[in-house]
Amino acid sequence: MTCRRWLPAGLAALVLGLSPLETAAHSDASSFSGTAGVHDHPVETMEDIVRYPARVIVDPRKVVNVTMRVNARITEVTSGAVGSRVRAGDILAHFTSAELKTLQTSYIESWRARDLMLAASVTAQAKLLEARMNLQWRGLSESDIDQIELTRRPVEQIALVAPADGYLTQVNIGTNSIVNAGTRAGLFTAAGTPVFQIADLGAKLILAELPAEVAAGIAPGDELRLMAPGASIPEQAAARVEAVLPVVPAGRPWTRTVRLVPGDEVARLLRPGQAVTVLPPDASAPHEEHSHD
């Protein structure tokens, strides 16, 4: 005797791209085929299945903030919208900064006089290196500093680049935005302002609230299925249970929070903050078809 799992009709419609009417017609037609009598129960629709609320979050352990440490004006944003893929070294924006121009000018004067400085002081080399590091800390790249050493002129349009691969979860600036980096308290110290946030490709998580009695039957490694409004989620893209959190949600002692990791296919469809629903554990296969050899 063999056993095969079947999807609920509504989920099958999402996977195959069928309308509810087409799904119903398909189910009716199968009852007249040679397999009639194989089904022991009527096929359940998605409307018959309870769903539990959930939302998409970003794992804070897997994000990088792109921070500006000088007062500046954004002249161009090239990053794309939230959800866009980026790679390390991609230019996210361009900016100008009177503060950084002043620091560049000071460095240029020191660079011009470097021979005299090196001859007069044993600490001159360390001071030049410190000044170069300060420019990098404030937003200039190695190639920018090489350019001002060669041309003796400040870089006007400065590129803000992605430090890592991932996707954008925050874009906090627009063209002509004014960025205030906060008070400068030391050579390399400034509060800074996060202008982009980049998350690792595996940073998306789902927090679901399940009844306590349902959560009690779930363990890390189990798989649950998701439903997202307006998106057809492939059958193979389930969400894996990472943890059933021990903390009871405030005001809802009858529920438990379950943290899930979406599969790669479904993760591409989800956005941070998006509301989704989670199907109960048995909804992935509410019926089994049995056939005799």
N, C-alpha and C positions, 0 to 999 in steps of 0.2 A: 504494500500500500504506500503510495506517495502522497506528499502533502505540499501544496503551494500556497503562498500568501497572496491575497488580493487587496488592492487599494479600494477605499470607499469611492463611490461613483463621483462625488464632487471633486475629490483630489485627483482622480483619474482625468476628469475634465480639464483641470488646470494643467496637468502634465502633457496631455495630448492636444490641448488647444481646442477642445470641443465645447460647444455651448451646452447648458443644462438640458435643452430639448434634445440635442443630438445624443447626449449621454443616455437619456431615458429611452430614446428610440433604439439605440444600440442594445440596451439591456433587454428591451422587449423582444427585439429580433433574436437575441440569443436563446430566448425561451422556446423558439420554434426550431432551433437547430438540433443537431444530433446530440448536443450536450445537455439538452433539457433534462431536468431531474437531477443534475449533478449538484445544483445549489440546494442546500437544505433549508436556507433562510432567505427572506427577501433582502436585496442589496440596500445597505444603509446609505443615506445621502449625508453630505457634510453638515446640512442643517440639523441633523439628528444628533450630532456629536457636540459635547460640551467643549468649549475652548477657554483657556485661561489667559489673563492679560499678561503682557510682557513688554519690555522695552529694550532697545539696542543701546549699549553703552560702549565706551572705549576703555580698554584696560590701561589705567594710568601708569603702569609699569612699562608700557611699550609705546610711549609717545616722546617726542622731542619738540621742545619749544624753540622757535626761531625768534630771538630777542634782539631788539635794537637798543644800543647803549649810548646813542647820541641824539640830541634834538634834531629833527629832520623834517623835510617835506617829501612826501611820496610823489614822484613824477610819473610813475607807470607801474601797474600791477600786471604781471604776465603769467601768474601761477595757474589761473583757472579757478573754478568754483570749488566749494567744499565737496569732497569726494573724488577730486581729480588725482590721478596718479602722478607722482613726481619721482625723480631719481636724484641721487646725490650729485651736486654740481649744477643742477638746473637753476636758471635764474628765475626767482620768484617775483622780484620787483626791482625798480631803480629808485634812488633817492638822492637828494642834495642836502647838504648840512653845512651851515656857516661854522658851527662848532668844530666839525671835523676838518673843514678847510683851514681853520686857524691852527689846528694841531699839525696838519700837513705842512703848512708854511714854516712852522717852528722846526719841524724835522728837516726840511730842505735847507734851512740856514745852518743847522748843525752839520748836515751832510757836506755842505760846501766847505765848512771849516774843519772837517774831520782830521785832515793832516796836522793842522796846528793843534787841535785838541789832543790827538794821540801823542804828539811830541811833548805837550805840556803836562799831561796828567796820565797816570797809570790806570785811572778808572774811566777814561774817556770811552774805551771800547765797550765797557759794560753799560755806560749811559746811552750810547747809540743803540745797542741791542735792546735796552729797556724801552727806548722811544719807539723803536720799530714794533715791539710787541704791543705797545699801547695802541698804535695805529691798527694793528690786526684785531685787538680786542674791541675797538670802536667800529669795526666793520670793513676795513680795507683787506683785500686779499694780498697774497704774496706777490702776484703779478702787478697789482696796483702799486705796491711799494717799490717794486723794481722800476716801474714806469716813472714814478716821481723822482727817483734817484737819477734816472737817465735824462729826463726832460727838464728837471728842476721846476716843474709846475704841478700844482695840486690837481688831483682827479676831481672833476666836477660831478659827473654822473656815476654814482656808486651802485654796483650790483649787489643785491641781497640773494644769496644762493641757498639751496636746500642742502643741509648737512647729511641727509640720509635718504635712502629709498623708502617709499611708503605711499600713503595717500593723505590728502589734506583733511583735517578734521576741524580746523579753525582758519578763517581768513578774516583778520580784524582790521584791515586797512583797505582803502580804495585810492584811486588817483586823486592827488591834491590833499590827501589826509596829512594832518600835522601830528607828528609823533613827539611826545614829551617823554624823554628817557628817565626823568627823575633827577635828584640832586647828586652831583658828583662829589664823593667823599674822599677819593684817593686816586692814585694813578690808574688802577685797574678796577675801581669800585664804582658802580652805578646801579641803581635799582633796575633799570632797563624796563622795556615794555614788550611783552610777547605780541608779535604781529602775525605769526603763523604757528600752527601746530601740525606736526606730521606724525602719523601713527604707523607703526609697523603693519604689514599686510595681515598679520595674524592677531591684530589688537582688538577686533570686534568681539564683544561678549553680549549675551542676552540674559537679563534678569527677569525671571518669571515668578509669579505668585501662584502657588498651587495649594489646594486644601491640604491640611496637615496629614490626613489619612492617605491622600494620594502621594504626597512627598515621602511618606514613610516607606513606600514600596519602591522607591527609586534610589539607585546607587551610582556613584561616579563611574563613568564608562558607558552607562545606558544611553540609548538614543531616543530622542523625542522629535516629533515633526512640528514644523512651523507653518503658519499662514501669515502672509503679508498682504495688506490691502493693495489691490491693483497690480500685483506681481504674481506670475506663474512660477512657483518654486519647483525645480526638478525633483523627481522622486528620490534620486540618490543623494540629495543635499539635506541630510538631517542635521540636527544639532546634538552634540554630545554633552552629556551631563558632566560638568567639571566638579561641582560641589553642591550639596544641600546645606545651606548656611544654617548654623545653629541658632542665630539670633532671631527672635520672634518679632515680626514687623509691628511697630507701634500702633496700637488701636485695632490690630487684626490678629488676635491670638489664635484664630482658627486656620491661619495660613502659614506657609513656609516659603522662603525665597530660595529658588533654585537657579544656580549660575550655569549657563550653557555656552559651549563654543560652537558656532555655526560651521557647517562644512564650507569648503571653498566656493562651491557653486552658489549657495544661498548668500554667503558673505558679500559677494559682488553686488547683490541686489539691495543690501541693507545700508541704511544711513544712521549715524549716531543720533539718538533721540527719537528714532522712529518707533511707533507703537506697532507691535505684532501680537499674535496669539499663539499659544502652544497647545497642541492636542494632547489628550491624555495618553498614557503609555500604550493602551490597547487599541488606540485609534488607527495606528499604522497598519493593522491587520485585523479588522473586526470580524472577518469571516475566514474560514479555511475551506478550501475545496478538496474533497477526498475522491479519489478514483481508485478502482480496484484493478489490479493487474489481470 
